[in-house]
Amino acid sequence: MRSYQKNQTNRHIEFGGEKADGSFFSSVCTKVAQMSEASIIKEGILLKMSQQKKKISPRNYKERLFVLTSQALIYYEQEKGKKKKKKGSILTEKICCVEKVEPEKNAPVERKFPFQIAYDEYILYVFAKDDTNRMDWLEAVMQVIKGNDSLSAKYHKGLWVDGIFLCCSQTVKNAPGCSDWHKESMTLRAACRTIALPPVPSAKLRDRVQLPPIPEDEGSACVEVVALYDYTARKPGELNLVKGSRYVSLEKMSGDWWKIRDTAGSEGLVPCNYLEEVETDNSEKEEVSRRSKKERPSKLKSHLRRSVDDHIEDYPWYVGNMSRVKTEQLLRKKGKEGSFVVRDSSQKGVYTVSLFSRALDEANGTVRHYLINVNAEGLYYLAENHLFESIPQMIEYHQHNGAGLLTRLRLPATETDLITQSAQGAWELSRKDVRLVKELGSGQFGVVQLGVWKGKHQVAIKMVKEGCMSSDEFIEEAQVMMKLRHPKLVRLHGVCTECFPIYIVTEFMSNGCLLEYLRHHGKELKPQRLLTMCLDVCEAMAYLEDQQFIHRDLAARNCLVDKDLSVKVSDFGMARYVLDDQYTSSAGTKFPVKWSAPEVLNYTRFSSKSDVWAFGVLMWEVYSLGKQPYEHYDNARVAERVMQGHRLYRPQLATDQIYHVMKSCWHELPEERPNFQQLLKDISAFVEDSKQ
């Protein structure tokens, strides 16, 4: 268990350092990168049975798109055969057995051809459409794992169903197999399957067959090139270049990289702008070359040209050949959290991201320099498990997601002030139209006042406490609210940013914070009202999920109650828009431990499924009428118990059905938790039942 640092409010925990969980997290990132880089060996739709890793886990079957590479077996959600969200993966080096399984008695037709993939202490059962399809998969997986050191000698030929193996009636899931696994014969069976060959055409027919012309494939031609500069390989898969030496280009990779071969026969990747095509003296080749240049651009030159969306010089964050010292001076002068630039590295043809943050040194700030790397497939990355086809795509992603950086890339250092930008447009309100009435409350970073807008509209006005939070971070909350519109989200009226303190002006919710309302008036509420409050929050979260926003701080304290007792979600200070439903937080990030899922505690990795976990805790708060979750434990002890599998008890007012919904939100694996759309259906059904 890693060390935790409690803050003054005991609500949050701070993790220092650039990467959570040290070597373990690094090794996981490495494996994920390798999975992304491996080429696909086999791909297809199979029916997957849930792995029932816990006794309470339900047994269900879902069609998944499976992708086998040399590094991993990965499965995804799919729609009409198209790949959707990743649901899970198994490293091939962990697989110890792959074999047929006997189907259950009276199994439906779609479950007649099962096979198993055993790994670690688990067994994944999948169902093929027929025996040929099953053997195809068995052969493919076996070819990948045949060199594994830990292959099993025995296996279970029956399914594990409802706590028992159907073959031997053993009730321990990791019990030794009951049948010998003859892996050699399994490989032989796969290799010796007879496949009908097409009929041999008659000699007369063969005489009439005309071969198609050989295509002029520019990708198949080898081009001789010369190195313009020295280049030292920085990682495996790259090749050293010696200025003036000649090489043969073999393949154009995505991005600005070529695969080449040197005179010794070694092959590897190099930046293509270090190369120049060699003119040949062979007249025939010159003619081909001239013809090719008329018909199409030179392969090398077309590769050297950047695509339109990769013109990094067109972006405000690119500062060209700025020195490291000058870059640090610029960033420190700007002094804003997350300000950054992209500059030419001292190594020709390579770029560096320079980033300023106060996460490690609040007083003076820190400047970090991240080299933009390129993998063997020519994809760019700063964090190895996030790969992109171009630098602008990579920058856009990290503007929303820290993902291993000190902080996310918030704004280019050359950009004008963020507050000035936010003030433009219809959201800017005149401060003269806003009158402060009284303080409603204060939090860690801000004060909330009751106000009157234009002399007649009651509003809530949020102001940042001086010295507690940067104005940039404060205005980000308003920018998030500007993008979101839903009846169950607190509505933004506008902002006042032309002078300090900055105002965020929202609708006024007369009954205040949900947590305090539950504590003071909860005993007056009927069970149906408690359920409706949960439904209101779920509607808001389903909308955020659909809009690809992660709240990251969902709790009863961050919801507000209106005069009609409807509940709305508020406090978007930690909300993030994400491109891939995952947000890995930056160093020094604080988060609410007692509402946090295991992957947040372990890796500070947020997603809509970590919001689902927090929603389960919020439901618990509602049905316990505002009790503190894990009330007898401090943050460090809570984190430890959650990682050990302990969960909150059933509140007295919650039925078994309601508690089952809560517990489904607290599954250890994010992919096994329901999404908000499913929760919305379930809770809506409960509400309808309660009306009858």
RABELCOR-V536773 format. One line per field, one symbol per residue. ss: DSSP state (H for helix, E for strand, C for the rest). psi: psi as a letter, one per 20 degrees, with the letter a starting at -180 (. if undefined). burial: # if it has 16 or more other ideal C-beta (glycine too) atoms within 10 Angstrom, else .. Layout:
ss->???
psi->???
burial->???
This chain:
ss->CCCCEECCCCCEEECCCCCCCHHHHHHHHHHHHHHHHCCEEEEEEEEEECCCCCCCCCCCEEEEEEEEECCEEEEEEEECCEEEEEEEEEEHHHEEEEEECECCCCCCHHHCCEEEEEECCEEEEEECCCHHHHHHHHHHHHHHHCCCCCCCCEECCECEECCEECCCCCCCCCCCCCEECCHHHHHHHHHCCCCCCCCCCCHHHHHHCCCCCCCCCHHHCCEEEEECCCECCCCCCECCECCCCEEEEEEECCCCEEEEECCCCCEEEEEHHHEEECCCCCHHHHHHHHHHHHHCCCHHHHHHCCCHHHCHHHCCCEEECCCHHHHHHHHHHHCCCCEEEEEECCCCCCEEEEEEECCCCCCCCEEEEEECEECCCCCEECCCCCCECCHHHHHHHHHHCCCCCCCCCCEECCCCCHHHHHHCCCCECCHHHEEEEEEEEECCCEEEEEEEECCCEEEEEEEECCCCCCHHHHHHHHHHHHHCCCCCECCEEEEECCCCCCEEEEECCCCCEHHHHHHHHHHHCCHHHHHHHHHHHHHHHHHHHHCCEECCCCCHHHEEECCCCCEEECCCCCCEECCCCCEECCCCCEEEHHHCCHHHHHHCEECHHHHHHHHHHHHHHHHCCCCCCCCCCCHHHHHHHHHCCCCCCCCCCCCHHHHHHHHHHCCCCHHHCCCHHHHHHHHHHHHHHHHC
psi->prqqoqahijhrqpprrhpqkchghghgggggghghhqqpgqprpqpppqiliqhipqprpqpqoppprihqopqqqqolippcpphrqpphiipiqprqqprqpkqrhikimqrqopqdjrpppqprhrhggghgggggghhhihjqhkqqhrrpiqqopljqpihjjqjphkqqqiqponhghgggghhjppppqqqpqqhghhhippqqqpqnohiiqppprqphrqpppirqirqqqppiqqrpphpprqalqqprpaiiiqqrqqphjiqppppqiohghhggggghhhhqqpgghhhhpqrgjjnhiiqiipjclprgghghggghggjppjqrrprprhopjqqpppppqjhhnhghrppqpoporpahjjqqqgphjoqqirghgggggihioglirhrrngqqiiqrphggghiqaiipqphhipppgqphrqahhrppqprppkihpprpopqpppihqqhghghhghhghhipoqhjpppphaqojirqqqpoorqpohjbpgghgghhjhiipqhhhgghghggghgghhggghjkppgilprhhkqqprhjjqpqpamkhjqppqhkkpooqrqjpqqogijprhhghgjloqrhhhhgghhghgggggijljqpqlhjqrgghggghghijqrqrpqhiprhgghhgghhikqhphiiqqrhgghggghhgggghii.
burial->...#......###.#...###...#...#.########...#.######.##..........##############.#.......################.#.......#.#######...######....#############.....##..######....###..#..#...#...#.#..#...#................................#.###...#.....###.#.....#.#..##.######.#.....#####.##.#...........#.........##..##.....#.#....###..#....#..##..#.##########...############....####.#.####.###################.#################....##..##...#.#....#.....#..#.#########.....######.....############..#.#.###.######...#########.#####.##...#..#....################...##############...#############..###############################################.##..#.##.##..#....##.##..#...##.##.#######.#####..##.##..#......
